[in-house]
Amino acid sequence: MTYLPSIYTFRYHIYTFT
């Protein structure tokens, strides 16, 4: 779990932004 959290956070931000 090194790059997974990053991607998850990115997706999370996108979901909250939209």
WOTACOR-V315798 format. One record per residue. N is the residue number from 1. PHI is phi in degrees with one decimal (* if undefined). OMEGA is omega in degrees with one decimal (none if undefined). Layout:
BEGIN
N|PHI|OMEGA, N|PHI|OMEGA
END
This chain:
BEGIN
1|*|-179.0, 2|-122.8|-179.7, 3|-102.0|179.7, 4|-61.0|-179.3, 5|-53.9|-179.3, 6|-61.5|-179.4, 7|-63.8|179.9, 8|-59.8|179.6, 9|-64.5|179.7, 10|-61.2|-180.0, 11|-62.2|-178.9, 12|-59.4|179.7, 13|-61.5|179.8, 14|-62.6|-178.7, 15|-62.4|-177.9, 16|-75.7|-179.1, 17|-71.1|-177.9, 18|-79.9|none
END
